[in-house]
Amino acid sequence: MSLRHHLQEALKINPVPSPWPRMVVCAFATGFPLVIGALLGQLPLSIFGALVGFLLVLNDHLGTLGHRLWVITLTFLFLLGGLLIGVLTGDHRSLMIPILLAITYWMGLMGGEGAELERAVLFGTFQILAGAYSIAIKKYFAAALAYAFLGYLCVVLFLSLLVFLRRHNPNPFARLRTKLKESFMQEKRRHLYAFSYSLSVLITLIIVDYFKIDHGYWAVGTVLIIMRPDAKQSIYRNVQRFFGTLIGVLVAEGLILTIHSPWLAILVLTVISFWGPWALSRSYWLGSAVVVIMLLLILDLPSIEHGDTHTPLLRLQATGLGCLLSLLGVIFANPQFLWRDSPPPRE
């Protein structure tokens, strides 16, 4: 197949139904903590609550209301547990890194088939990195937890209200207990991938710490998101992630240079978060672009009046590094992919 065909496959838009209820919940759970933070003069702290609300909605998809609330609660506990681990072990890399690698290995065993359980663990891993590398969270840990709980309440209450008002037949869902049992499979192939997955994360951590890359833990997050057991899918996600990030950075820079009012920025963030679930359902690159725009704008919210574009450039740099290292991990886990379609040697 030609390179053009692969690019078209990687960047195509899937014609799937729009998840309107989740879009509404996402907007409310992201915007409400920011409004409360702005009213109380704690806008930088409320950012954490908005991000928690956004992540919780991303892990809400299928099943009855009871199952969905249980998944949201479990994800919230993983977020808090990851944050606590990161804060407590952030200054002790010899302790933090083995814990992070053990959790990464577990995710590798799930191999992209762990459904909501795997996403909950993934989001918790993000919080380990945030807690370990973010000075602000360590300094204001109690307040960050309060806003995180606010984000959780927004999702639970508003989702319950929407389900009550808009009754529908629940979609089939995978039971968490079943996925937990399947995550400890003993297949050699799964363990090879899990080892490659963890090794890529370790190498990225070493590079980030050695060169003291600002916000370098974003590169680790990129590796965690991109790598999949299937080499072709991983390469597609690599292209999608970098392309989506590039688009997101360009749009975010334009918004940061244009918007100088925190209240206007909160309104724009609420609108962007509304389209987050829709974009992720249509295409990974489109979802990546929307998430990057939201993330960069929300991180720049405390200094939005000055229009600093330093953070978007750091994001692009970290994503590029993560994409490169994830490719190396894919090759290590799938060495046969290099010569699978190669022509036979000449005699």
C-alpha positions, 0 to 999 in steps of 0.5 A, a space after each residue: 500500500 502507498 504512503 498516501 493510503 496510510 496517511 488517508 487511513 490515519 487522518 480520516 474522520 469516522 461518521 459516528 453519532 455525536 455523544 451529545 449527553 457526554 458533551 454537555 456533561 463535559 462542558 459543565 464539569 470543566 467550566 463550573 470548577 473554573 467559575 468557582 475558582 475565579 469567583 473565590 480568587 483561586 483560579 490556578 487551583 481550580 484548574 485541577 478540578 476542571 481537568 479531573 472533570 474532563 478526564 472523568 467524562 472521557 472514561 464514561 461511555 457504556 452501560 447502566 447509570 449504576 455501572 457508569 457511576 461506578 466507573 466514574 468513581 473508580 476512575 476518580 479514586 485512581 486519579 487521587 491515588 496517582 496524585 498522592 503517589 506522585 506527591 509523596 514519591 516525587 522527590 524520591 525517584 528511586 521509589 517513584 520510577 519502580 512504582 510507575 514502571 510496575 503500573 505501566 507494565 500492568 497497562 501493557 498486559 491489558 494491551 489496549 483491551 482493558 476498556 474503562 479499567 485501562 483508561 482509569 489506570 492510564 489517567 491515574 498514571 498521568 496524575 503520578 507524573 503531575 504530582 511528581 513534577 508539578 510544584 504547585 500541586 505539592 504546595 497546595 495539595 489540600 485545595 487541589 483535592 477540594 477542586 478535584 472533588 468538585 469536578 467529580 461531583 459535577 460529573 456525577 450529579 449532571 450525568 445522573 440528571 441527564 440520564 433521568 431526563 433522557 432515558 434510553 436503553 444502556 449499551 452493552 459494556 465490559 464488566 470491570 471484574 472480567 477485565 481485571 482477570 484478563 489483565 493478568 494473562 500469561 501470554 508471552 506476546 503480552 509480556 513482551 509488549 508490556 516490557 517494551 512499553 515500560 522500557 520506553 517509559 523508562 528511557 523517556 523518564 531518563 532523558 527528561 530528567 537528564 536534560 531537565 526538559 521543562 514539562 518533559 513528563 508530557 513526553 512520558 504521557 505521549 508514550 503511554 497514550 500512543 504505544 499499542 501492541 499492534 505496530 501498524 496501529 501504533 504508527 497510525 496513532 503516532 502520526 495522528 498524535 503529532 499532527 493533532 498536537 501541531 494543529 492544537 498548538 497553532 490554534 492555542 497560540 492564536 487564542 492565547 494571543 487574542 484572549 486576555 480576559 480570564 472570564 472570556 477564556 473560561 467561556 471559550 474553554 467550556 465551549 472547547 471541552 463541549 466538543 472534546 468527546 465529539 472530536 475523540 469519537 470522530 478521529 484520534 487526531 481531531 480529538 488530540 487537537 481539541 484536547 491540546 487546545 483545551 489543555 494549553 489554554 487552561 494551563 495558561 489561564 492564570 497568566 492569560 492577560 500576558 499572552 505567553 506562548 511558551 507553553 504551547 511550544 513546550 507541548 509540541 517539543 514534548 510530543 515530538 520527543 514522545 512520538 520518537 521514543 514510542 516508535 523505538 518502543 514499537 520497533 523493539 516490541 515488533 522487530 519483524 515489522 521492519 522486514 515484513 514487506 521487504 523484497 527477497 534479497 537478490 542472488 
